[in-house]
Amino acid sequence: MRVMKLSFLQQISLLAKLYNKLLFFIIVISACCANKLNANLDSSLRDDDPWNVYFNSQFIGEETKSCINCNLSPGKGQYYLDECTFYNDNDRVINFSSIDDSLFLHNRCFFSHCTSAEDGSCVYYNVDRNSSIVQRKFCCTKCESSKNGHFSYIKVDPNNINFFIESSLFDVGKEDIGEKAIHAEKDNIIVSSTNFSSCKAPDVATCSLVSQSNNYITTFNYSTVINNKATDGDSVIIEIWYNSLIDSCNIINNTNRQSTIGIIYHQANSLTVKSCSFINNTTPEGSCLIYNNDDQLTVDSCS
């Protein structure tokens, strides 16, 4: 019997696919235990046509599937990556800026040991009008940026979507350099069914979500935030701005080493936190669990 030997990158790709399948089942089980599902994201659990689910259109380009450290050129208009692997790459493996009329979906992709001296070690998507991005069922581990976005830096224009769905970020960032595993700015921002674990940064350990739109509520829901660490004097674990909702999340064993701002920082307009569990989080004496700098804060059915 012949035994086929796989190259190192092929082994990484195979492990990534297996990990993503395992991650999917974990997320589904967690959602069932919570006994709640966001109706707007119900269809995201289906794998038959995620492009149509989010962009309400049919994909007409050429799908990029199962590539390893593939290069993407801007200008095609539609981009669909499925089960791709990015390993030991640097300087933004996905890098789009100053483009119009672009839709981007990466689905079931794996990012590991990617680095950048600029914003966004893995994904940099700073785009102009009529451009949206969905990052779905990805796994990121041991990636870091020297600036903003240890995994991704995303900025879209008004009336566009900026989604992170059913994904996992583990051991992303460094204690002494860079900011935020995820930086998402402008318009319709949703982080749903996503796990942040053992992420770290001097500034914001997990994500910074900043949308000034009056048309949408920035939403962080059905997610787990566990064992993350923020180290500097003005740092937090989660940063969220403007009209925002944090719903049905487990926020456990996080450490804010120096800052009295606490675990969650909110700025401008209203924040609602409901049905969340806060367990064994560590902050300096006299600090807040939730720091609301402006206007209205509502906390409902949390423990």
C-alpha positions, 0 to 999 in steps of 0.5 A, spaced: 500 500 500 502 506 498 502 512 503 502 519 500 506 524 504 503 531 504 508 537 504 508 542 510 503 547 507 498 541 505 498 539 512 497 546 514 491 546 509 488 540 511 488 542 519 485 548 517 479 545 514 478 540 519 479 546 524 473 550 521 469 544 521 470 543 528 469 550 530 462 550 526 459 545 530 462 548 537 458 555 534 452 551 533 452 548 539 453 554 543 448 558 540 443 552 541 445 552 549 443 560 549 436 558 546 436 564 542 438 566 535 438 572 531 433 572 526 437 576 521 443 572 521 439 565 521 441 564 514 448 565 515 448 557 518 447 555 511 453 554 507 449 553 500 450 560 498 453 565 503 454 570 498 447 571 496 445 571 503 449 577 505 449 581 499 442 579 496 445 577 489 449 572 485 456 571 485 458 572 478 466 572 478 471 566 479 471 563 486 478 562 489 478 556 492 483 552 497 489 556 495 495 557 499 498 564 500 494 566 494 495 573 491 489 577 490 489 583 485 484 589 486 479 591 480 475 585 479 469 588 483 467 581 486 471 577 491 469 570 494 475 566 497 473 559 500 477 554 504 484 558 503 490 558 507 494 564 509 500 561 513 507 565 515 505 571 510 506 578 511 504 585 510 497 584 509 495 578 505 489 581 503 490 588 501 485 593 498 484 600 499 481 606 495 477 602 490 469 603 489 464 598 487 467 592 491 464 586 494 468 581 498 467 575 502 472 570 505 469 564 508 472 558 512 479 561 511 485 560 516 490 565 517 496 563 522 503 567 523 501 573 519 505 579 520 505 586 518 508 593 520 502 597 518 495 596 519 491 589 519 496 583 518 491 579 515 486 583 512 486 591 510 480 593 507 479 601 506 475 602 501 470 607 498 463 607 495 459 601 494 463 596 497 462 591 503 465 585 506 463 579 510 468 575 514 465 568 515 467 562 519 475 564 519 480 562 524 486 566 526 491 565 530 498 568 532 498 573 527 500 580 529 500 588 526 505 593 529 499 598 528 492 597 528 488 591 527 492 585 529 488 581 524 484 586 520 483 593 519 476 594 515 473 601 513 467 602 509 463 607 506 456 609 508 450 604 507 455 598 506 456 592 511 462 590 515 460 583 518 464 578 522 460 571 522 461 565 526 469 565 527 475 564 532 481 569 533 486 565 538 492 568 541 492 574 536 496 580 538 502 582 543 502 585 549 507 590 548 505 593 541 499 594 536 492 595 537 486 591 537 485 584 534 479 587 529 478 594 527 472 595 524 469 602 522 463 605 519 456 603 517 453 597 518 457 593 523 456 586 526 460 581 530 456 575 531 457 568 534 465 569 534 470 567 539 476 571 542 480 568 546 487 569 549 488 575 544 492 581 547 494 588 546 496 594 549 490 598 547 484 594 546 485 587 546 479 584 542 475 589 537 474 596 536 467 597 533 466 604 530 460 606 526 457 613 526 451 611 522 444 613 525 441 607 520 444 601 524 445 599 531 452 596 531 451 589 534 456 584 538 452 578 539 452 570 541 460 571 542 465 569 547 470 573 550 475 569 554 482 570 557 484 576 553 489 581 556 489 589 555 496 592 558 496 599 558 493 605 562 488 607 557 486 600 555 480 596 555 477 589 552 472 591 548 471 598 545 464 600 541 462 606 539 455 610 538 448 606 538 450 599 540 448 593 542 452 587 546 447 581 547 448 574 549 455 574 550 460 570 555 465 575 557 470 571 562 477 571 565 479 577 561 484 582 564 485 589 564 492 590 567 492 597 569 486 601 566 480 603 570 476 604 564 474 597 565 472 591 560 467 595 556 468 602 553 463 605 550 463 612 547 457 617 544 449 615 544 446 609 547 449 602 549 444 596 551 448 590 554 443 584 555 443 577 557 450 577 558 455 573 563 461 577 566 465 572 570 472 572 573 474 578 570 480 582 573 481 590 573 484 594 577 481 597 584 476 602 583 475 601 575 468 600 571 466 593 568 462 597 563 465 605 562 459 609 558 462 616 556 456 619 554 448 619 554 444 612 555 447 605 558 442 600 559 444 593 562 438 588 562 438 580 565 446 580 565 450 576 571 
